[in-house]
């Protein structure tokens, strides 16, 4: 097991690792839609686009990419967001269709509308 941390993947504020690699598989911790400035964009689509971009960044700097994502778990506060989440997710991944679970989970940290975690293979 190896913690992936470098100048592009900063240490988190909490007690967790952003990315762990084990036997060629990457495990990405939950990503919230907080920008580097600490701001959270408005709307589920903008928030999901940001967490997907953060996932892309972690993958790129861990030896993978979005086309090697095996599974994604998306937490949302209300199942009413499902259609918007599905459309934004489909636009991001295109023809690639990782396994996925969308979990209505009530409120999320900082009032966010989405949190995403993923598993990918190293390229």
N, CA, C and O atoms as CSV, one atom per row, in Angstrom:
chain,resi,resn,atom,element,x,y,z
A,1,UNK,N,N,0.855,-1.173,0.000
A,1,UNK,CA,C,0.000,0.000,0.000
A,1,UNK,C,C,0.896,1.229,0.000
A,1,UNK,O,O,1.874,1.298,0.746
A,2,UNK,N,N,0.555,2.199,-0.843
A,2,UNK,CA,C,1.367,3.406,-0.952
A,2,UNK,C,C,0.461,4.629,-0.947
A,2,UNK,O,O,-0.503,4.699,-1.710
A,3,UNK,N,N,0.769,5.583,-0.092
A,3,UNK,CA,C,0.059,6.864,-0.103
A,3,UNK,C,C,0.648,7.705,-1.218
A,3,UNK,O,O,1.860,7.912,-1.275
A,4,UNK,N,N,-0.210,8.189,-2.106
A,4,UNK,CA,C,0.244,9.051,-3.199
A,4,UNK,C,C,0.181,10.487,-2.705
A,4,UNK,O,O,-0.890,11.021,-2.419
A,5,UNK,N,N,1.349,11.093,-2.614
A,5,UNK,CA,C,1.410,12.493,-2.195
A,5,UNK,C,C,2.618,13.107,-2.874
A,5,UNK,O,O,3.717,12.556,-2.823
A,6,UNK,N,N,2.411,14.246,-3.507
A,6,UNK,CA,C,3.491,14.944,-4.178
A,6,UNK,C,C,3.153,16.429,-4.201
A,6,UNK,O,O,2.185,16.853,-3.572
A,7,UNK,N,N,3.937,17.214,-4.916
A,7,UNK,CA,C,3.682,18.667,-4.907
A,7,UNK,C,C,2.338,19.023,-5.533
A,7,UNK,O,O,1.812,20.107,-5.277
A,8,UNK,N,N,1.777,18.145,-6.339
A,8,UNK,CA,C,0.482,18.387,-6.976
A,8,UNK,C,C,-0.691,17.845,-6.156
A,8,UNK,O,O,-1.838,18.244,-6.356
A,9,UNK,N,N,-0.390,16.945,-5.245
A,9,UNK,CA,C,-1.410,16.375,-4.352
A,9,UNK,C,C,-1.012,16.728,-2.929
A,9,UNK,O,O,-0.187,16.055,-2.311
A,10,UNK,N,N,-1.599,17.769,-2.434
A,10,UNK,CA,C,-1.234,18.279,-1.123
A,10,UNK,C,C,-1.832,17.430,-0.004
A,10,UNK,O,O,-2.830,16.735,-0.191
A,11,UNK,N,N,-1.207,17.506,1.141
A,11,UNK,CA,C,-1.717,16.805,2.316
A,11,UNK,C,C,-3.063,17.406,2.718
A,11,UNK,O,O,-3.219,18.627,2.716
A,12,UNK,N,N,-4.029,16.568,3.058
A,12,UNK,CA,C,-5.342,17.075,3.462
A,12,UNK,C,C,-5.308,17.646,4.879
A,12,UNK,O,O,-4.357,17.426,5.630
A,13,UNK,N,N,-6.353,18.376,5.226
A,13,UNK,CA,C,-6.453,18.926,6.573
A,13,UNK,C,C,-6.928,17.872,7.572
A,13,UNK,O,O,-6.621,17.964,8.760
A,14,UNK,N,N,-7.664,16.884,7.105
A,14,UNK,CA,C,-8.182,15.831,7.977
A,14,UNK,C,C,-7.255,14.629,8.040
A,14,UNK,O,O,-6.209,14.601,7.390
A,15,UNK,N,N,-7.645,13.647,8.822
A,15,UNK,CA,C,-6.855,12.428,9.025
A,15,UNK,C,C,-7.222,11.374,7.967
A,15,UNK,O,O,-7.907,10.394,8.257
A,16,UNK,N,N,-6.752,11.602,6.746
A,16,UNK,CA,C,-6.982,10.673,5.641
A,16,UNK,C,C,-5.966,10.955,4.543
A,16,UNK,O,O,-5.270,11.970,4.581
A,17,UNK,N,N,-5.881,10.071,3.582
A,17,UNK,CA,C,-5.025,10.257,2.411
A,17,UNK,C,C,-5.908,10.517,1.207
A,17,UNK,O,O,-6.920,9.837,1.034
A,18,UNK,N,N,-5.555,11.484,0.367
A,18,UNK,CA,C,-6.364,11.752,-0.820
A,18,UNK,C,C,-6.395,10.570,-1.795
A,18,UNK,O,O,-7.425,10.277,-2.402
A,19,UNK,N,N,-5.233,9.888,-1.937
A,19,UNK,CA,C,-5.134,8.751,-2.865
A,19,UNK,C,C,-4.240,7.685,-2.248
A,19,UNK,O,O,-3.163,7.978,-1.729
A,20,UNK,N,N,-4.705,6.448,-2.315
A,20,UNK,CA,C,-3.914,5.280,-1.913
A,20,UNK,C,C,-3.805,4.372,-3.138
A,20,UNK,O,O,-4.793,4.131,-3.831
A,21,UNK,N,N,-2.594,3.871,-3.398
A,21,UNK,CA,C,-2.403,2.904,-4.481
A,21,UNK,C,C,-2.072,1.551,-3.855
A,21,UNK,O,O,-1.239,1.458,-2.954
A,22,UNK,N,N,-2.731,0.516,-4.340
A,22,UNK,CA,C,-2.467,-0.845,-3.874
A,22,UNK,C,C,-2.613,-1.801,-5.051
A,22,UNK,O,O,-3.681,-1.889,-5.656
A,23,UNK,N,N,-1.551,-2.507,-5.373
A,23,UNK,CA,C,-1.561,-3.492,-6.457
A,23,UNK,C,C,-2.126,-2.934,-7.764
A,23,UNK,O,O,-2.908,-3.604,-8.440
A,24,UNK,N,N,-1.735,-1.720,-8.117
A,24,UNK,CA,C,-2.165,-1.130,-9.381
A,24,UNK,C,C,-3.547,-0.520,-9.371
A,24,UNK,O,O,-4.064,-0.125,-10.416
A,25,UNK,N,N,-4.152,-0.438,-8.196
A,25,UNK,CA,C,-5.480,0.166,-8.064
A,25,UNK,C,C,-5.374,1.420,-7.210
A,25,UNK,O,O,-4.719,1.421,-6.167
A,26,UNK,N,N,-6.025,2.493,-7.663
A,26,UNK,CA,C,-6.051,3.759,-6.934
A,26,UNK,C,C,-7.389,3.914,-6.232
A,26,UNK,O,O,-8.443,3.672,-6.821
A,27,UNK,N,N,-7.340,4.315,-4.983
A,27,UNK,CA,C,-8.536,4.581,-4.189
A,27,UNK,C,C,-8.527,6.067,-3.841
A,27,UNK,O,O,-7.662,6.529,-3.097
A,28,UNK,N,N,-9.488,6.813,-4.380
A,28,UNK,CA,C,-9.569,8.249,-4.161
A,28,UNK,C,C,-10.577,8.553,-3.066
A,28,UNK,O,O,-11.719,8.095,-3.106
A,29,UNK,N,N,-10.137,9.334,-2.087
A,29,UNK,CA,C,-11.028,9.758,-1.004
A,29,UNK,C,C,-12.108,10.680,-1.539
A,29,UNK,O,O,-11.999,11.218,-2.641
A,30,UNK,N,N,-13.150,10.853,-0.744
A,30,UNK,CA,C,-14.257,11.720,-1.126
A,30,UNK,C,C,-13.799,13.131,-1.463
A,30,UNK,O,O,-12.979,13.716,-0.754
A,31,UNK,N,N,-14.331,13.666,-2.541
A,31,UNK,CA,C,-14.015,15.013,-3.001
A,31,UNK,C,C,-15.250,15.891,-2.839
A,31,UNK,O,O,-16.329,15.574,-3.341
A,32,UNK,N,N,-15.072,16.986,-2.135
A,32,UNK,CA,C,-16.140,17.974,-1.982
A,32,UNK,C,C,-15.911,19.115,-2.958
A,32,UNK,O,O,-14.774,19.354,-3.363
A,33,UNK,N,N,-16.958,19.821,-3.344
A,33,UNK,CA,C,-16.836,20.896,-4.332
A,33,UNK,C,C,-16.383,22.227,-3.735
A,33,UNK,O,O,-17.040,23.251,-3.922
A,34,UNK,N,N,-15.274,22.210,-3.028
A,34,UNK,CA,C,-14.688,23.445,-2.513
A,34,UNK,C,C,-13.485,23.771,-3.380
A,34,UNK,O,O,-12.581,22.950,-3.535
A,35,UNK,N,N,-13.476,24.965,-3.941
A,35,UNK,CA,C,-12.345,25.394,-4.748
A,35,UNK,C,C,-11.144,25.703,-3.877
A,35,UNK,O,O,-11.242,25.709,-2.650
A,36,UNK,N,N,-10.007,25.961,-4.516
A,36,UNK,CA,C,-8.793,26.310,-3.772
A,36,UNK,C,C,-8.993,27.559,-2.930
A,36,UNK,O,O,-8.329,27.743,-1.910
A,37,UNK,N,N,-9.915,28.421,-3.364
A,37,UNK,CA,C,-10.217,29.648,-2.617
A,37,UNK,C,C,-11.202,29.397,-1.475
A,37,UNK,O,O,-11.545,30.320,-0.737
A,38,UNK,N,N,-11.655,28.157,-1.329
A,38,UNK,CA,C,-12.589,27.807,-0.266
A,38,UNK,C,C,-14.046,27.990,-0.636
A,38,UNK,O,O,-14.938,27.635,0.135
A,39,UNK,N,N,-14.294,28.548,-1.827
A,39,UNK,CA,C,-15.669,28.785,-2.264
A,39,UNK,C,C,-16.296,27.513,-2.828
A,39,UNK,O,O,-15.621,26.656,-3.397
A,40,UNK,N,N,-17.603,27.424,-2.650
A,40,UNK,CA,C,-18.389,26.319,-3.188
A,40,UNK,C,C,-19.301,26.904,-4.266
A,40,UNK,O,O,-20.086,27.807,-3.980
A,41,UNK,N,N,-19.207,26.397,-5.513
A,41,UNK,CA,C,-20.069,26.939,-6.559
A,41,UNK,C,C,-21.543,26.646,-6.280
A,41,UNK,O,O,-21.873,25.720,-5.540
A,42,UNK,N,N,-22.401,27.429,-6.870
A,42,UNK,CA,C,-23.843,27.217,-6.699
A,42,UNK,C,C,-24.348,26.214,-7.719
A,42,UNK,O,O,-23.915,26.208,-8.872
A,43,UNK,N,N,-25.273,25.361,-7.280
A,43,UNK,CA,C,-25.930,24.418,-8.178
A,43,UNK,C,C,-25.233,23.075,-8.246
A,43,UNK,O,O,-24.008,22.981,-8.164
A,44,UNK,N,N,-26.029,22.052,-8.398
A,44,UNK,CA,C,-25.517,20.680,-8.414
A,44,UNK,C,C,-24.598,20.423,-9.607
A,44,UNK,O,O,-23.590,19.731,-9.462
A,45,UNK,N,N,-24.927,20.970,-10.794
A,45,UNK,CA,C,-24.083,20.723,-11.959
A,45,UNK,C,C,-22.696,21.319,-11.764
A,45,UNK,O,O,-21.692,20.652,-12.016
A,46,UNK,N,N,-22.632,22.578,-11.315
A,46,UNK,CA,C,-21.336,23.231,-11.108
A,46,UNK,C,C,-20.535,22.516,-10.034
A,46,UNK,O,O,-19.318,22.377,-10.157
A,47,UNK,N,N,-21.200,22.064,-8.987
A,47,UNK,CA,C,-20.497,21.352,-7.924
A,47,UNK,C,C,-19.979,20.002,-8.409
A,47,UNK,O,O,-18.857,19.617,-8.081
A,48,UNK,N,N,-20.781,19.282,-9.184
A,48,UNK,CA,C,-20.332,17.995,-9.703
A,48,UNK,C,C,-19.192,18.189,-10.706
A,48,UNK,O,O,-18.240,17.408,-10.711
A,49,UNK,N,N,-19.276,19.205,-11.542
A,49,UNK,CA,C,-18.181,19.491,-12.480
A,49,UNK,C,C,-16.880,19.743,-11.725
A,49,UNK,O,O,-15.818,19.295,-12.156
A,50,UNK,N,N,-16.955,20.456,-10.603
A,50,UNK,CA,C,-15.752,20.730,-9.816
A,50,UNK,C,C,-15.191,19.452,-9.187
A,50,UNK,O,O,-13.978,19.242,-9.230
A,51,UNK,N,N,-16.026,18.601,-8.609
A,51,UNK,CA,C,-15.485,17.378,-7.997
A,51,UNK,C,C,-14.939,16.423,-9.057
A,51,UNK,O,O,-13.975,15.701,-8.802
A,52,UNK,N,N,-15.544,16.414,-10.230
A,52,UNK,CA,C,-15.005,15.592,-11.319
A,52,UNK,C,C,-13.652,16.133,-11.776
A,52,UNK,O,O,-12.748,15.354,-12.079
A,53,UNK,N,N,-13.504,17.448,-11.828
A,53,UNK,CA,C,-12.217,18.059,-12.184
A,53,UNK,C,C,-11.167,17.740,-11.112
A,53,UNK,O,O,-10.008,17.475,-11.432
A,54,UNK,N,N,-11.577,17.768,-9.846
A,54,UNK,CA,C,-10.653,17.416,-8.767
A,54,UNK,C,C,-10.245,15.945,-8.865
A,54,UNK,O,O,-9.087,15.604,-8.625
A,55,UNK,N,N,-11.200,15.071,-9.220
A,55,UNK,CA,C,-10.897,13.665,-9.427
A,55,UNK,C,C,-9.892,13.515,-10.566
A,55,UNK,O,O,-8.918,12.773,-10.443
A,56,UNK,N,N,-10.126,14.215,-11.667
A,56,UNK,CA,C,-9.216,14.192,-12.820
A,56,UNK,C,C,-7.801,14.591,-12.399
A,56,UNK,O,O,-6.825,13.953,-12.793
A,57,UNK,N,N,-7.703,15.640,-11.602
A,57,UNK,CA,C,-6.405,16.128,-11.135
A,57,UNK,C,C,-5.686,15.045,-10.319
A,57,UNK,O,O,-4.507,14.771,-10.545
A,58,UNK,N,N,-6.399,14.439,-9.380
A,58,UNK,CA,C,-5.796,13.381,-8.567
A,58,UNK,C,C,-5.355,12.205,-9.426
A,58,UNK,O,O,-4.275,11.651,-9.221
A,59,UNK,N,N,-6.187,11.826,-10.385
A,59,UNK,CA,C,-5.845,10.706,-11.259
A,59,UNK,C,C,-4.602,11.013,-12.085
A,59,UNK,O,O,-3.692,10.189,-12.177
A,60,UNK,N,N,-4.566,12.202,-12.684
A,60,UNK,CA,C,-3.438,12.604,-13.523
A,60,UNK,C,C,-2.124,12.554,-12.744
A,60,UNK,O,O,-1.100,12.125,-13.275
A,61,UNK,N,N,-2.157,12.990,-11.493
A,61,UNK,CA,C,-0.937,13.053,-10.694
A,61,UNK,C,C,-0.708,11.786,-9.872
A,61,UNK,O,O,0.139,11.753,-8.978
A,62,UNK,N,N,-1.483,10.741,-10.193
A,62,UNK,CA,C,-1.310,9.437,-9.538
A,62,UNK,C,C,-1.066,8.327,-10.554
A,62,UNK,O,O,-1.005,7.153,-10.191
A,63,UNK,N,N,-0.925,8.701,-11.841
A,63,UNK,CA,C,-0.615,7.701,-12.861
A,63,UNK,C,C,-1.816,7.072,-13.528
A,63,UNK,O,O,-1.746,5.922,-13.961
A,64,UNK,N,N,-2.923,7.804,-13.623
A,64,UNK,CA,C,-4.114,7.268,-14.268
A,64,UNK,C,C,-4.852,8.389,-14.994
A,64,UNK,O,O,-4.320,9.485,-15.174
A,65,UNK,N,N,-6.074,8.102,-15.405
A,65,UNK,CA,C,-6.926,9.100,-16.050
A,65,UNK,C,C,-8.381,8.643,-15.968
A,65,UNK,O,O,-8.674,7.536,-15.517
A,66,UNK,N,N,-9.277,9.508,-16.409
A,66,UNK,CA,C,-10.714,9.215,-16.281
A,66,UNK,C,C,-11.144,7.963,-17.035
A,66,UNK,O,O,-12.132,7.333,-16.660
A,67,UNK,N,N,-10.427,7.592,-18.085
A,67,UNK,CA,C,-10.804,6.396,-18.844
A,67,UNK,C,C,-10.408,5.098,-18.148
A,67,UNK,O,O,-10.715,4.009,-18.632
A,68,UNK,N,N,-9.728,5.218,-17.013
A,68,UNK,CA,C,-9.346,4.040,-16.238
A,68,UNK,C,C,-10.051,3.993,-14.883
A,68,UNK,O,O,-9.651,3.248,-13.988
A,69,UNK,N,N,-11.098,4.793,-14.748
A,69,UNK,CA,C,-11.911,4.764,-13.534
A,69,UNK,C,C,-12.758,3.492,-13.567
A,69,UNK,O,O,-13.447,3.216,-14.549
A,70,UNK,N,N,-12.696,2.736,-12.494
A,70,UNK,CA,C,-13.447,1.484,-12.399
A,70,UNK,C,C,-14.822,1.692,-11.778
A,70,UNK,O,O,-15.814,1.127,-12.238
A,71,UNK,N,N,-14.871,2.504,-10.731
A,71,UNK,CA,C,-16.154,2.745,-10.071
A,71,UNK,C,C,-16.156,4.123,-9.411
A,71,UNK,O,O,-15.114,4.675,-9.058
A,72,UNK,N,N,-17.364,4.651,-9.260
A,72,UNK,CA,C,-17.569,5.967,-8.654
A,72,UNK,C,C,-18.754,5.860,-7.703
A,72,UNK,O,O,-19.763,5.226,-8.013
A,73,UNK,N,N,-18.616,6.485,-6.549
A,73,UNK,CA,C,-19.740,6.605,-5.617
A,73,UNK,C,C,-19.990,8.095,-5.445
A,73,UNK,O,O,-19.083,8.856,-5.109
A,74,UNK,N,N,-21.233,8.501,-5.680
A,74,UNK,CA,C,-21.622,9.904,-5.602
A,74,UNK,C,C,-22.678,10.057,-4.512
A,74,UNK,O,O,-23.710,9.386,-4.532
A,75,UNK,N,N,-22.408,10.942,-3.568
A,75,UNK,CA,C,-23.355,11.221,-2.491
A,75,UNK,C,C,-24.059,12.539,-2.806
A,75,UNK,O,O,-23.418,13.528,-3.161
A,76,UNK,N,N,-25.378,12.540,-2.673
A,76,UNK,CA,C,-26.183,13.741,-2.896
A,76,UNK,C,C,-27.198,13.848,-1.752
A,76,UNK,O,O,-27.592,12.829,-1.186
A,77,UNK,N,N,-27.625,15.071,-1.404
A,77,UNK,CA,C,-28.536,15.215,-0.276
A,77,UNK,C,C,-29.982,14.836,-0.579
A,77,UNK,O,O,-30.790,14.669,0.334
A,78,UNK,N,N,-30.305,14.700,-1.866
A,78,UNK,CA,C,-31.696,14.426,-2.239
A,78,UNK,C,C,-31.724,13.707,-3.584
A,78,UNK,O,O,-31.049,14.125,-4.525
A,79,UNK,N,N,-32.489,12.642,-3.680
A,79,UNK,CA,C,-32.587,11.876,-4.928
A,79,UNK,C,C,-33.175,12.719,-6.068
A,79,UNK,O,O,-33.062,12.340,-7.233
A,80,UNK,N,N,-33.788,13.838,-5.747
A,80,UNK,CA,C,-34.327,14.738,-6.780
A,80,UNK,C,C,-33.225,15.258,-7.705
A,80,UNK,O,O,-33.521,15.701,-8.815
A,81,UNK,N,N,-31.964,15.213,-7.275
A,81,UNK,CA,C,-30.838,15.668,-8.104
A,81,UNK,C,C,-30.358,14.602,-9.090
A,81,UNK,O,O,-29.468,14.868,-9.898
A,82,UNK,N,N,-30.930,13.409,-9.035
A,82,UNK,CA,C,-30.399,12.274,-9.798
A,82,UNK,C,C,-30.274,12.577,-11.295
A,82,UNK,O,O,-29.223,12.311,-11.878
A,83,UNK,N,N,-31.298,13.117,-11.925
A,83,UNK,CA,C,-31.240,13.384,-13.375
A,83,UNK,C,C,-30.139,14.368,-13.727
A,83,UNK,O,O,-29.426,14.172,-14.711
A,84,UNK,N,N,-29.989,15.428,-12.935
A,84,UNK,CA,C,-28.941,16.413,-13.191
A,84,UNK,C,C,-27.557,15.783,-13.014
A,84,UNK,O,O,-26.647,16.034,-13.804
A,85,UNK,N,N,-27.410,14.972,-11.983
A,85,UNK,CA,C,-26.144,14.284,-11.736
A,85,UNK,C,C,-25.832,13.343,-12.902
A,85,UNK,O,O,-24.708,13.336,-13.404
A,86,UNK,N,N,-26.802,12.562,-13.329
A,86,UNK,CA,C,-26.578,11.616,-14.412
A,86,UNK,C,C,-26.155,12.328,-15.696
A,86,UNK,O,O,-25.237,11.870,-16.376
A,87,UNK,N,N,-26.803,13.433,-16.035
A,87,UNK,CA,C,-26.476,14.167,-17.263
A,87,UNK,C,C,-25.060,14.752,-17.202
A,87,UNK,O,O,-24.309,14.651,-18.172
A,88,UNK,N,N,-24.694,15.358,-16.077
A,88,UNK,CA,C,-23.365,15.947,-15.936
A,88,UNK,C,C,-22.294,14.866,-15.956
A,88,UNK,O,O,-21.248,15.035,-16.583
A,89,UNK,N,N,-22.549,13.767,-15.276
A,89,UNK,CA,C,-21.634,12.631,-15.213
A,89,UNK,C,C,-21.437,12.033,-16.606
A,89,UNK,O,O,-20.305,11.760,-17.005
A,90,UNK,N,N,-22.521,11.827,-17.347
A,90,UNK,CA,C,-22.441,11.264,-18.702
A,90,UNK,C,C,-21.642,12.174,-19.628
A,90,UNK,O,O,-20.858,11.695,-20.448
A,91,UNK,N,N,-21.836,13.476,-19.500
A,91,UNK,CA,C,-21.088,14.435,-20.310
A,91,UNK,C,C,-19.593,14.345,-20.005
A,91,UNK,O,O,-18.772,14.418,-20.919
A,92,UNK,N,N,-19.242,14.192,-18.756
A,92,UNK,CA,C,-17.841,14.100,-18.344
A,92,UNK,C,C,-17.186,12.822,-18.859
A,92,UNK,O,O,-16.093,12.880,-19.421
A,93,UNK,N,N,-17.826,11.675,-18.680
A,93,UNK,CA,C,-17.214,10.394,-19.021
A,93,UNK,C,C,-17.410,9.982,-20.479
A,93,UNK,O,O,-16.669,9.128,-20.967
A,94,UNK,N,N,-18.368,10.552,-21.184
A,94,UNK,CA,C,-18.573,10.176,-22.586
A,94,UNK,C,C,-18.907,8.704,-22.717
A,94,UNK,O,O,-19.815,8.200,-22.055
A,95,UNK,N,N,-18.160,8.012,-23.584
A,95,UNK,CA,C,-18.437,6.592,-23.838
A,95,UNK,C,C,-17.982,5.660,-22.708
A,95,UNK,O,O,-18.437,4.519,-22.624
A,96,UNK,N,N,-17.098,6.138,-21.854
A,96,UNK,CA,C,-16.622,5.310,-20.734
A,96,UNK,C,C,-17.718,5.247,-19.669
A,96,UNK,O,O,-18.269,6.279,-19.286
A,97,UNK,N,N,-18.030,4.060,-19.199
A,97,UNK,CA,C,-19.113,3.861,-18.232
A,97,UNK,C,C,-18.626,3.064,-17.015
A,97,UNK,O,O,-18.840,1.854,-16.932
A,98,UNK,N,N,-17.963,3.759,-16.063
A,98,UNK,CA,C,-17.541,3.047,-14.852
A,98,UNK,C,C,-18.758,2.567,-14.059
A,98,UNK,O,O,-19.860,3.096,-14.207
A,99,UNK,N,N,-18.540,1.570,-13.227
A,99,UNK,CA,C,-19.590,1.183,-12.285
A,99,UNK,C,C,-19.875,2.406,-11.415
A,99,UNK,O,O,-18.979,3.206,-11.147
A,100,UNK,N,N,-21.137,2.546,-10.973
A,100,UNK,CA,C,-21.481,3.761,-10.235
A,100,UNK,C,C,-22.587,3.497,-9.239
A,100,UNK,O,O,-23.439,2.631,-9.436
A,101,UNK,N,N,-22.554,4.266,-8.164
A,101,UNK,CA,C,-23.614,4.253,-7.172
A,101,UNK,C,C,-23.903,5.702,-6.801
A,101,UNK,O,O,-22.985,6.451,-6.468
A,102,UNK,N,N,-25.158,6.096,-6.856
A,102,UNK,CA,C,-25.573,7.427,-6.415
A,102,UNK,C,C,-26.347,7.225,-5.115
A,102,UNK,O,O,-27.363,6.530,-5.080
A,103,UNK,N,N,-25.847,7.848,-4.047
A,103,UNK,CA,C,-26.383,7.617,-2.712
A,103,UNK,C,C,-27.043,8.885,-2.173
A,103,UNK,O,O,-26.347,9.853,-1.869
A,104,UNK,N,N,-28.375,8.898,-2.048
A,104,UNK,CA,C,-29.018,10.020,-1.358
A,104,UNK,C,C,-28.685,9.917,0.128
A,104,UNK,O,O,-29.035,8.935,0.782
A,105,UNK,N,N,-28.009,10.934,0.656
A,105,UNK,CA,C,-27.460,10.801,2.002
A,105,UNK,C,C,-27.852,11.899,2.977
A,105,UNK,O,O,-27.248,12.021,4.043
A,106,UNK,N,N,-28.831,12.682,2.637
A,106,UNK,CA,C,-29.197,13.842,3.453
A,106,UNK,C,C,-28.120,14.900,3.320
A,106,UNK,O,O,-27.467,14.982,2.279
A,107,UNK,N,N,-27.917,15.714,4.349
A,107,UNK,CA,C,-26.979,16.828,4.210
A,107,UNK,C,C,-25.526,16.357,4.175
A,107,UNK,O,O,-25.149,15.360,4.790
A,108,UNK,N,N,-24.720,17.132,3.416
A,108,UNK,CA,C,-23.295,16.856,3.286
A,108,UNK,C,C,-22.505,17.966,3.980
A,108,UNK,O,O,-23.049,19.025,4.294
A,109,UNK,N,N,-21.234,17.716,4.211
A,109,UNK,CA,C,-20.366,18.666,4.908
A,109,UNK,C,C,-20.340,20.021,4.192
A,109,UNK,O,O,-20.321,20.074,2.963
A,110,UNK,N,N,-20.338,21.094,4.948
A,110,UNK,CA,C,-20.281,22.482,4.454
A,110,UNK,C,C,-21.504,22.858,3.612
A,110,UNK,O,O,-21.474,23.869,2.911
A,111,UNK,N,N,-22.570,22.069,3.668
A,111,UNK,CA,C,-23.752,22.372,2.866
A,111,UNK,C,C,-23.599,22.034,1.392
A,111,UNK,O,O,-24.385,22.493,0.563
A,112,UNK,N,N,-22.592,21.234,1.061
A,112,UNK,CA,C,-22.362,20.854,-0.340
A,112,UNK,C,C,-23.510,19.992,-0.854
A,112,UNK,O,O,-24.215,19.342,-0.082
A,113,UNK,N,N,-23.680,20.002,-2.170
A,113,UNK,CA,C,-24.730,19.206,-2.803
A,113,UNK,C,C,-24.204,17.886,-3.360
A,113,UNK,O,O,-24.988,17.055,-3.818
A,114,UNK,N,N,-22.887,17.682,-3.326
A,114,UNK,CA,C,-22.319,16.454,-3.882
A,114,UNK,C,C,-20.966,16.164,-3.228
A,114,UNK,O,O,-20.212,17.070,-2.876
A,115,UNK,N,N,-20.692,14.868,-3.081
A,115,UNK,CA,C,-19.356,14.379,-2.722
A,115,UNK,C,C,-19.122,13.140,-3.565
A,115,UNK,O,O,-20.044,12.358,-3.798
A,116,UNK,N,N,-17.891,12.958,-4.023
A,116,UNK,CA,C,-17.590,11.875,-4.939
A,116,UNK,C,C,-16.334,11.146,-4.486
A,116,UNK,O,O,-15.352,11.773,-4.089
A,117,UNK,N,N,-16.368,9.817,-4.548
A,117,UNK,CA,C,-15.176,9.005,-4.331
A,117,UNK,C,C,-15.046,8.047,-5.498
A,117,UNK,O,O,-16.044,7.714,-6.137
A,118,UNK,N,N,-13.826,7.596,-5.788
A,118,UNK,CA,C,-13.620,6.771,-6.979
A,118,UNK,C,C,-12.521,5.738,-6.773
A,118,UNK,O,O,-11.672,5.862,-5.890
A,119,UNK,N,N,-12.569,4.709,-7.627
A,119,UNK,CA,C,-11.549,3.683,-7.703
A,119,UNK,C,C,-11.118,3.613,-9.172
A,119,UNK,O,O,-11.958,3.571,-10.071
A,120,UNK,N,N,-9.809,3.600,-9.403
A,120,UNK,CA,C,-9.290,3.554,-10.778
A,120,UNK,C,C,-8.071,2.648,-10.819
A,120,UNK,O,O,-7.479,2.337,-9.785
A,121,UNK,N,N,-7.704,2.230,-12.017
A,121,UNK,CA,C,-6.470,1.453,-12.148
A,121,UNK,C,C,-5.356,2.359,-12.677
A,121,UNK,O,O,-5.606,3.314,-13.412
A,122,UNK,N,N,-4.142,2.040,-12.291
A,122,UNK,CA,C,-2.980,2.762,-12.779
A,122,UNK,C,C,-2.778,2.394,-14.239
A,122,UNK,O,O,-2.934,1.234,-14.620
A,123,UNK,N,N,-2.436,3.367,-15.043
A,123,UNK,CA,C,-2.233,3.130,-16.482
A,123,UNK,C,C,-0.889,2.476,-16.697
A,123,UNK,O,O,-0.517,2.189,-17.835
